[in-house]
Amino acid sequence: MQLSLSTPPLFLTVWAAQMIAYHGIGLWFLWLDRTRRLARFKTRPVERRPYVEILPRVLFNQIVILLPAMALFQFAGLAFVGPAHIGLVAAILSLAGMSIGHDVVQYIFHRWLMHRPDLMNRLGHSVHHSTTASCSISACYMSAADFLAEIVLPYLIPLALVGGGGADVAFHVFAVTAGAFGGLYEHSGYDFSLTHAGAEGASVRAWMARAAATMISSRAHAEHHARGNVSFSDGFGSSSLCDTIFRTRWDLVRARARRRGNNEPASEATT
């Protein structure tokens, strides 16, 4: 493919937008930690590692691994190429496909590769689990192999499968910004669902409040960091498809544990 020398390639523009969103939102969560402005929503203690200790590994992953991978997908014609606008319907369908695809790809790598006992240390997933998911930018605090398998490929493979998003800047910027917020929020230690989680009653308003609480909860990934054998791709913004199908969603595993305690038949919790 040919690239104009007068404008930067689209992958570079999208990567830059992602960095602005990721680090801008990350600094906002850091500001919340420092000022305690929303302390009532902080459900986990502040990460023992300081922000400045986490940042270098995050930047390494984003510059040395993510950026070249995005370039490769554009140069191969798999993403970031095509029509300048893909249309609203195509954008919505693409985002839905990317959400499901992200769930599947991440689940495969996360559960069956990174959490294998003989590979967790060898591939460095233990680096990510050395954090408590209570500093937002620790979402990308990973070994290089882990970052490739759990961040880069679950983003780029589904993007290519849904058609690559064309060269629609607005679509790509929205996708990476939404993805950045989701990962940062899940690792921030905040859970904004607490506002609605206690809604009781059978009214439409109470039902909607509980539904909203479920949608914006960050508990699933917190449970994964705490327990290790649950919610491999379930979480904020996820379709929760694989964890539901394979019964590894955190609330499903907890229910099976209760049944075992009552001496009722139940399959063993997966690891």
C-alpha positions as CSV (number, residue, x, y, z in Angstrom):
1,M,0.0,0.0,0.0
2,Q,1.0,3.6,-0.6
3,L,1.0,6.2,2.2
4,S,1.0,10.0,1.6
5,L,4.0,11.8,2.9
6,S,1.9,14.8,3.7
7,T,-0.2,13.1,6.4
8,P,0.7,10.6,9.1
9,P,-0.5,7.0,8.5
10,L,-3.8,6.4,10.2
11,F,-2.5,3.8,12.7
12,L,-0.2,6.5,14.1
13,T,-3.0,8.9,14.5
14,V,-5.2,6.3,16.2
15,W,-2.3,5.2,18.5
16,A,-1.7,8.8,19.5
17,A,-5.3,9.3,20.3
18,Q,-5.2,6.1,22.3
19,M,-2.2,7.3,24.3
20,I,-3.9,10.7,25.0
21,A,-7.0,8.9,26.2
22,Y,-5.2,6.2,28.2
23,H,-2.8,8.5,30.0
24,G,-5.3,11.4,30.4
25,I,-7.9,9.1,32.0
26,G,-5.1,7.5,34.0
27,L,-4.0,10.8,35.4
28,W,-7.7,11.6,36.3
29,F,-7.9,8.4,38.3
30,L,-4.5,9.3,40.0
31,W,-6.0,12.7,40.8
32,L,-9.0,11.0,42.4
33,D,-6.7,8.9,44.5
34,R,-4.6,11.9,45.6
35,T,-7.6,14.2,46.4
36,R,-10.0,11.5,47.6
37,R,-12.7,13.3,45.7
38,L,-14.7,10.0,45.1
39,A,-13.3,8.0,48.0
40,R,-16.8,6.5,48.6
41,F,-16.4,4.6,45.4
42,K,-12.9,3.3,46.1
43,T,-13.4,-0.4,46.9
44,R,-9.7,-1.5,47.0
45,P,-6.7,0.0,48.8
46,V,-4.4,2.2,46.7
47,E,-1.8,0.2,44.8
48,R,1.4,-0.3,46.9
49,R,3.5,0.5,43.8
50,P,3.7,4.2,43.0
51,Y,2.4,5.5,39.7
52,V,5.9,6.4,38.5
53,E,7.1,2.8,39.1
54,I,4.3,1.3,37.0
55,L,4.5,3.8,34.1
56,P,7.8,2.8,32.4
57,R,6.7,-0.8,31.7
58,V,3.4,0.5,30.5
59,L,5.0,2.9,28.1
60,F,7.4,0.2,26.9
61,N,4.5,-2.1,26.0
62,Q,2.6,0.7,24.2
63,I,5.5,2.0,22.2
64,V,7.5,-1.2,21.5
65,I,4.7,-3.7,21.1
66,L,1.4,-2.0,20.3
67,L,2.6,0.7,17.9
68,P,4.5,-1.7,15.6
69,A,1.6,-4.2,15.7
70,M,-0.9,-1.5,14.6
71,A,1.6,-0.5,11.8
72,L,1.8,-4.1,10.6
73,F,-2.0,-4.5,10.4
74,Q,-2.2,-1.3,8.3
75,F,0.6,-2.2,6.0
76,A,-0.9,-5.7,5.6
77,G,-4.2,-4.1,4.7
78,L,-6.0,-5.7,7.6
79,A,-7.1,-2.6,9.4
80,F,-7.0,1.2,9.2
81,V,-7.4,1.2,5.4
82,G,-10.5,1.6,3.1
83,P,-13.3,4.1,3.0
84,A,-13.0,7.3,5.0
85,H,-16.4,6.8,6.5
86,I,-18.1,3.4,7.2
87,G,-21.5,4.6,8.2
88,L,-23.4,4.5,11.5
89,V,-24.9,1.0,11.1
90,A,-21.6,-0.5,10.0
91,A,-19.9,1.2,12.9
92,I,-22.3,-0.1,15.5
93,L,-22.1,-3.6,14.0
94,S,-18.3,-3.4,14.0
95,L,-18.2,-2.3,17.6
96,A,-20.5,-5.1,18.6
97,G,-18.4,-7.6,16.7
98,M,-15.2,-6.3,18.2
99,S,-16.7,-6.6,21.7
100,I,-17.6,-10.2,21.2
101,G,-14.3,-10.9,19.4
102,H,-12.3,-9.3,22.2
103,D,-14.1,-11.5,24.7
104,V,-13.3,-14.7,22.8
105,V,-9.7,-13.9,21.9
106,Q,-8.8,-12.6,25.4
107,Y,-10.5,-15.6,27.0
108,I,-8.5,-18.1,24.9
109,F,-5.2,-16.5,25.7
110,H,-5.9,-15.5,29.3
111,R,-7.5,-18.7,30.6
112,W,-5.8,-21.4,28.5
113,L,-2.4,-19.9,28.1
114,M,-1.5,-17.3,30.7
115,H,-3.1,-19.1,33.6
116,R,-1.6,-22.5,32.8
117,P,0.5,-23.3,36.0
118,D,3.6,-24.1,33.9
119,L,3.4,-20.9,31.8
120,M,2.1,-18.2,34.2
121,N,5.6,-17.3,35.4
122,R,7.4,-18.3,32.1
123,L,5.2,-15.9,30.0
124,G,5.1,-13.3,32.7
125,H,1.4,-13.1,33.6
126,S,2.5,-13.2,37.2
127,V,3.9,-9.7,36.6
128,H,0.4,-8.3,36.0
129,H,-1.0,-10.3,39.0
130,S,1.6,-8.7,41.2
131,T,-0.6,-5.7,41.2
132,T,-3.9,-5.4,43.1
133,A,-5.9,-3.8,40.2
134,S,-6.1,-0.5,42.2
135,C,-4.0,1.8,40.0
136,S,-5.6,2.5,36.7
137,I,-2.6,2.4,34.4
138,S,-1.6,-1.1,35.8
139,A,-4.1,-2.3,33.2
140,C,-1.0,-2.5,30.9
141,Y,1.6,-3.4,33.5
142,M,2.5,-6.7,32.0
143,S,5.3,-8.7,30.4
144,A,5.7,-8.2,26.7
145,A,4.2,-11.6,25.9
146,D,1.3,-11.0,28.2
147,F,0.6,-7.6,26.7
148,L,0.7,-9.0,23.1
149,A,-1.7,-11.8,24.0
150,E,-4.1,-10.0,26.2
151,I,-4.2,-6.4,25.0
152,V,-2.9,-6.2,21.4
153,L,-4.3,-9.3,19.8
154,P,-7.8,-9.1,21.4
155,Y,-8.0,-5.6,19.9
156,L,-6.4,-6.1,16.4
157,I,-7.7,-9.6,15.5
158,P,-11.4,-8.7,16.0
159,L,-10.8,-5.4,14.3
160,A,-9.5,-7.1,11.2
161,L,-12.3,-9.7,11.3
162,V,-15.0,-7.1,11.2
163,G,-13.5,-5.4,8.2
164,G,-10.7,-3.2,9.7
165,G,-12.9,-0.2,10.4
166,G,-11.9,1.4,7.1
167,A,-10.1,4.7,7.4
168,D,-12.8,6.2,9.5
169,V,-10.9,8.3,12.1
170,A,-14.0,8.9,14.3
171,F,-14.7,5.1,14.5
172,H,-11.2,4.2,15.4
173,V,-10.7,7.0,17.9
174,F,-14.0,6.1,19.6
175,A,-13.0,2.4,19.7
176,V,-9.6,2.9,21.3
177,T,-10.9,5.6,23.7
178,A,-13.7,3.3,25.0
179,G,-11.3,0.4,25.3
180,A,-8.8,2.5,27.2
181,F,-11.4,3.7,29.6
182,G,-12.7,0.2,30.3
183,G,-9.2,-1.2,31.1
184,L,-8.3,1.8,33.2
185,Y,-11.6,1.7,35.2
186,E,-11.3,-2.0,35.9
187,H,-7.9,-1.5,37.3
188,S,-8.5,1.8,39.1
189,G,-10.0,0.3,42.3
190,Y,-13.2,2.4,41.8
191,D,-16.6,0.9,41.4
192,F,-19.2,3.5,40.4
193,S,-22.0,0.9,40.4
194,L,-22.3,1.4,44.2
195,T,-24.6,4.3,43.6
196,H,-27.3,2.0,42.2
197,A,-26.4,-1.5,43.5
198,G,-28.6,-1.2,46.6
199,A,-31.8,-0.3,44.7
200,E,-34.6,-2.5,46.0
201,G,-38.2,-3.1,44.9
202,A,-40.0,-4.3,41.8
203,S,-40.5,-0.9,40.2
204,V,-39.2,-0.1,36.7
205,R,-36.9,2.5,38.2
206,A,-35.4,0.0,40.7
207,W,-35.0,-2.6,38.0
208,M,-33.2,0.0,35.7
209,A,-31.0,1.0,38.6
210,R,-29.9,-2.6,39.3
211,A,-29.3,-3.1,35.5
212,A,-27.2,0.0,35.3
213,A,-25.2,-1.1,38.4
214,T,-24.5,-4.5,36.7
215,M,-23.3,-2.7,33.5
216,I,-20.9,-0.3,35.2
217,S,-19.6,-2.6,37.9
218,S,-15.8,-3.2,38.0
219,R,-16.2,-6.1,40.4
220,A,-15.6,-8.9,37.9
221,H,-11.9,-8.0,37.3
222,A,-11.3,-7.3,40.9
223,E,-12.5,-10.8,41.7
224,H,-10.1,-12.1,39.0
225,H,-7.2,-10.4,40.7
226,A,-8.3,-11.6,44.1
227,R,-9.1,-15.2,43.2
228,G,-7.3,-15.9,40.0
229,N,-9.6,-18.6,38.6
230,V,-12.7,-16.5,37.6
231,S,-13.7,-13.9,35.1
232,F,-11.0,-14.3,32.4
233,S,-12.7,-11.9,30.0
234,D,-15.8,-10.9,32.0
235,G,-15.8,-7.3,33.1
236,F,-16.8,-3.7,32.3
237,G,-17.8,-3.3,28.6
238,S,-17.4,-7.1,27.9
239,S,-20.0,-9.3,26.4
240,S,-19.2,-11.8,29.2
241,L,-19.9,-14.5,26.6
242,C,-17.1,-17.0,27.3
243,D,-17.1,-16.7,31.1
244,T,-20.9,-17.3,31.0
245,I,-20.6,-20.3,28.6
246,F,-17.8,-21.9,30.4
247,R,-19.2,-21.1,33.9
248,T,-16.1,-19.2,35.0
249,R,-17.9,-15.9,35.7
250,W,-17.1,-14.8,39.2
251,D,-20.7,-15.0,40.5
252,L,-21.2,-18.4,38.9
253,V,-18.1,-19.9,40.5
254,R,-19.1,-18.5,43.9
255,A,-22.6,-20.1,43.6
256,R,-21.0,-23.6,42.8
257,A,-18.8,-23.2,45.8
258,R,-21.8,-22.7,48.0
259,R,-23.4,-25.8,46.6
260,R,-20.3,-27.9,47.4
261,G,-20.5,-26.6,50.9
262,N,-24.0,-28.0,51.1
263,N,-22.8,-31.4,49.9
264,E,-24.7,-31.0,46.6
265,P,-23.1,-32.3,43.3
266,A,-21.2,-29.7,41.4
267,S,-18.3,-29.7,39.0
268,E,-15.0,-28.4,40.3
269,A,-14.3,-24.7,39.8
270,T,-12.0,-24.2,36.9
271,T,-8.5,-22.8,37.3
